[in-house]
Amino acid sequence: MMRKASAGGAAALHWFKSSYSDSSNSSECVEMAKSPGRVHIRDSKTPDGPRLAFAPAAWAEFIPYAAER
């Protein structure tokens, strides 16, 4: 996992919200973007703020863990 401020190539990413996002509660949304070799995550309330970047394998392992919570 990498943690870095949103800068540089962030504008070139195509961000989208999960189909599971609750549109009635916009304070609890995350957005995701994909780039070669990375899955990027950010808080939709602060799109210019920090973001996380995961290797695809790490993201794939995280999803089942998060689904259990």
MDTraj code that builds the backbone (N, CA, C; nanometers):
import mdtraj as md
import numpy as np

residues = "MET MET ARG LYS ALA SER ALA GLY GLY ALA ALA ALA LEU HIS TRP PHE LYS SER SER TYR SER ASP SER SER ASN SER SER GLU CYS VAL GLU MET ALA LYS SER PRO GLY ARG VAL HIS ILE ARG ASP SER LYS THR PRO ASP GLY PRO ARG LEU ALA PHE ALA PRO ALA ALA TRP ALA GLU PHE ILE PRO TYR ALA ALA GLU ARG".split()
xyz = np.array([
    [0.0841, -0.1169, 0.0000],
    [0.0000, 0.0000, 0.0000],
    [0.0886, 0.1231, 0.0000],
    [0.0496, 0.2229, -0.0750],
    [0.1200, 0.3508, -0.0776],
    [0.0229, 0.4564, -0.0266],
    [0.0747, 0.5528, 0.0443],
    [-0.0081, 0.6641, 0.0880],
    [0.0608, 0.7907, 0.0414],
    [-0.0102, 0.8715, -0.0369],
    [0.0501, 0.9940, -0.0873],
    [-0.0583, 1.0975, -0.1082],
    [-0.0165, 1.2214, -0.1073],
    [-0.1106, 1.3301, -0.1312],
    [-0.1568, 1.3262, -0.2749],
    [-0.2778, 1.3734, -0.2967],
    [-0.3323, 1.3808, -0.4316],
    [-0.2610, 1.4906, -0.5080],
    [-0.1795, 1.4521, -0.6000],
    [-0.1046, 1.5508, -0.6783],
    [-0.0614, 1.4858, -0.8076],
    [-0.0127, 1.5664, -0.8967],
    [0.0407, 1.5134, -1.0210],
    [-0.0622, 1.4421, -1.1044],
    [-0.0519, 1.3096, -1.1161],
    [-0.1367, 1.2321, -1.2034],
    [-0.2786, 1.2104, -1.1548],
    [-0.3158, 1.2625, -1.0399],
    [-0.4497, 1.2399, -0.9853],
    [-0.5583, 1.2900, -1.0783],
    [-0.5339, 1.3989, -1.1479],
    [-0.6348, 1.4549, -1.2370],
    [-0.6588, 1.3630, -1.3561],
    [-0.5605, 1.2837, -1.3940],
    [-0.5731, 1.1963, -1.5094],
    [-0.6510, 1.0684, -1.4777],
    [-0.6732, 1.0393, -1.3516],
    [-0.7450, 0.9185, -1.3136],
    [-0.8954, 0.9365, -1.3331],
    [-0.9638, 0.8286, -1.3677],
    [-1.1093, 0.8298, -1.3812],
    [-1.1688, 0.7735, -1.2520],
    [-1.2170, 0.8618, -1.1655],
    [-1.2701, 0.8243, -1.0345],
    [-1.4170, 0.7867, -1.0462],
    [-1.4586, 0.6855, -0.9697],
    [-1.6003, 0.6478, -0.9665],
    [-1.6360, 0.5965, -0.8283],
    [-1.7650, 0.6047, -0.7955],
    [-1.8149, 0.5553, -0.6670],
    [-1.8677, 0.4137, -0.6860],
    [-1.8641, 0.3386, -0.5807],
    [-1.9173, 0.2033, -0.5824],
    [-2.0676, 0.2053, -0.6058],
    [-2.1158, 0.1030, -0.6717],
    [-2.2605, 0.0896, -0.6884],
    [-2.3274, 0.0624, -0.5538],
    [-2.2491, 0.0271, -0.4531],
    [-2.3016, 0.0048, -0.3192],
    [-2.3062, 0.1327, -0.2364],
    [-2.2562, 0.2436, -0.2887],
    [-2.2578, 0.3705, -0.2155],
    [-2.4011, 0.4135, -0.1903],
    [-2.4246, 0.4638, -0.0722],
    [-2.5573, 0.5105, -0.0328],
    [-2.5700, 0.6563, -0.0727],
    [-2.6421, 0.6855, -0.1777],
    [-2.6533, 0.8232, -0.2263],
    [-2.7272, 0.9134, -0.1294],
    [-2.8001, 0.8570, -0.0335],
    [-2.8705, 0.9397, 0.0642],
    [-2.7785, 0.9867, 0.1764],
    [-2.6585, 0.9291, 0.1849],
    [-2.5641, 0.9668, 0.2899],
    [-2.4285, 0.9951, 0.2256],
    [-2.4144, 1.1134, 0.1697],
    [-2.2917, 1.1467, 0.0948],
    [-2.1690, 1.1607, 0.1826],
    [-2.1853, 1.1572, 0.3152],
    [-2.0690, 1.1704, 0.4030],
    [-1.9948, 1.0389, 0.4203],
    [-2.0424, 0.9325, 0.3596],
    [-1.9790, 0.8020, 0.3770],
    [-1.9412, 0.7376, 0.2446],
    [-1.8886, 0.8141, 0.1515],
    [-1.8532, 0.7591, 0.0205],
    [-1.7026, 0.7611, -0.0014],
    [-1.6570, 0.6578, -0.0650],
    [-1.5202, 0.6554, -0.1151],
    [-1.5287, 0.6427, -0.2658],
    [-1.4247, 0.6854, -0.3325],
    [-1.4161, 0.6733, -0.4774],
    [-1.2940, 0.5898, -0.5114],
    [-1.3007, 0.5254, -0.6252],
    [-1.1946, 0.4361, -0.6701],
    [-1.1541, 0.4741, -0.8118],
    [-1.0279, 0.4540, -0.8425],
    [-0.9773, 0.4715, -0.9792],
    [-0.8719, 0.3641, -1.0021],
    [-0.8586, 0.3216, -1.1263],
    [-0.7571, 0.2212, -1.1604],
    [-0.6538, 0.2820, -1.2535],
    [-0.5317, 0.2414, -1.2341],
    [-0.4229, 0.2756, -1.3256],
    [-0.3389, 0.1489, -1.3401],
    [-0.2497, 0.1441, -1.4349],
    [-0.1685, 0.0230, -1.4500],
    [-0.0944, -0.0111, -1.3202],
    [-0.1248, -0.1258, -1.2643],
    [-0.0558, -0.1727, -1.1451],
    [-0.1014, -0.1126, -1.0144],
    [-0.2085, -0.0320, -1.0130],
    [-0.2546, 0.0302, -0.8883],
    [-0.4061, 0.0445, -0.8867],
    [-0.4621, 0.0352, -0.7661],
    [-0.6016, 0.0687, -0.7396],
    [-0.5971, 0.1861, -0.6422],
    [-0.6564, 0.2974, -0.6796],
    [-0.6521, 0.4200, -0.5995],
    [-0.7848, 0.4402, -0.5280],
    [-0.7778, 0.4851, -0.4025],
    [-0.8955, 0.5091, -0.3207],
    [-0.8833, 0.6484, -0.2612],
    [-0.9974, 0.7227, -0.2579],
    [-0.9981, 0.8541, -0.1941],
    [-1.1353, 0.8795, -0.1321],
    [-1.1407, 0.9759, -0.0439],
    [-1.2650, 1.0201, 0.0187],
    [-1.3358, 1.1138, -0.0785],
    [-1.4600, 1.0860, -0.1095],
    [-1.5314, 1.1677, -0.2083],
    [-1.5565, 1.3102, -0.1605],
    [-1.5531, 1.3325, -0.0290],
    [-1.5740, 1.4683, 0.0236],
    [-1.4524, 1.5575, 0.0032],
    [-1.3344, 1.4977, -0.0079],
    [-1.2116, 1.5746, -0.0264],
    [-1.1330, 1.5180, -0.1443],
    [-1.1811, 1.5410, -0.2654],
    [-1.1158, 1.4808, -0.3825],
    [-0.9731, 1.5276, -0.4059],
    [-0.9361, 1.6425, -0.3515],
    [-0.7974, 1.6893, -0.3668],
    [-0.7108, 1.6488, -0.2485],
    [-0.7680, 1.5746, -0.1545],
    [-0.6954, 1.5329, -0.0349],
    [-0.6150, 1.4067, -0.0582],
    [-0.5726, 1.3445, 0.0501],
    [-0.4907, 1.2232, 0.0399],
    [-0.5661, 1.1096, -0.0275],
    [-0.4898, 1.0178, -0.0818],
    [-0.5489, 0.8967, -0.1384],
    [-0.4577, 0.7792, -0.1056],
    [-0.5133, 0.6619, -0.1157],
    [-0.4366, 0.5395, -0.0956],
    [-0.4220, 0.4701, -0.2301],
    [-0.3115, 0.4017, -0.2495],
    [-0.2903, 0.3243, -0.3713],
    [-0.2463, 0.1839, -0.3313],
    [-0.3150, 0.0858, -0.3849],
    [-0.2878, -0.0547, -0.3542],
    [-0.2449, -0.1279, -0.4811],
    [-0.1620, -0.2272, -0.4638],
    [-0.1357, -0.3211, -0.5730],
    [-0.2646, -0.4002, -0.5940],
    [-0.2965, -0.4394, -0.7166],
    [-0.4211, -0.5120, -0.7410],
    [-0.4378, -0.6372, -0.6538],
    [-0.3318, -0.7106, -0.6290],
    [-0.3419, -0.8306, -0.5456],
    [-0.3783, -0.7951, -0.4015],
    [-0.3212, -0.6883, -0.3486],
    [-0.3531, -0.6452, -0.2125],
    [-0.4991, -0.6006, -0.2042],
    [-0.5468, -0.5295, -0.3068],
    [-0.6868, -0.4850, -0.3089],
    [-0.7804, -0.6063, -0.3150],
    [-0.7464, -0.7038, -0.3968],
    [-0.8289, -0.8239, -0.4095],
    [-0.8369, -0.9007, -0.2778],
    [-0.7308, -0.8991, -0.1991],
    [-0.7328, -0.9645, -0.0685],
    [-0.8128, -0.8823, 0.0328],
    [-0.8129, -0.7509, 0.0199],
    [-0.8829, -0.6637, 0.1129],
    [-1.0349, -0.6727, 0.0975],
    [-1.0854, -0.6853, -0.0226],
    [-1.2297, -0.6818, -0.0486],
    [-1.3063, -0.7867, 0.0320],
    [-1.2679, -0.9129, 0.0334],
    [-1.3426, -1.0104, 0.1151],
    [-1.3369, -0.9765, 0.2653],
    [-1.2239, -0.9264, 0.3110],
    [-1.2097, -0.8851, 0.4505],
    [-1.3100, -0.7745, 0.4835],
    [-1.3168, -0.6722, 0.3987],
    [-1.4067, -0.5598, 0.4222],
    [-1.5534, -0.6024, 0.4135],
    [-1.5827, -0.6955, 0.3251],
    [-1.7214, -0.7404, 0.3084],
    [-1.7742, -0.8108, 0.4337],
    [-1.6837, -0.8664, 0.5124],
    [-1.7241, -0.9343, 0.6373],
    [-1.7556, -0.8360, 0.7486],
    [-1.7144, -0.7119, 0.7357],
    [-1.7306, -0.6130, 0.8423],
    [-1.8583, -0.5377, 0.8279],
])
top = md.Topology()
chain = top.add_chain()
for i, resn in enumerate(residues, 1):
    res = top.add_residue(resn, chain, resSeq=i)
    for name in ("N", "CA", "C"):
        top.add_atom(name, md.element.get_by_symbol(name[0]), res)
traj = md.Trajectory(xyz[None], top)
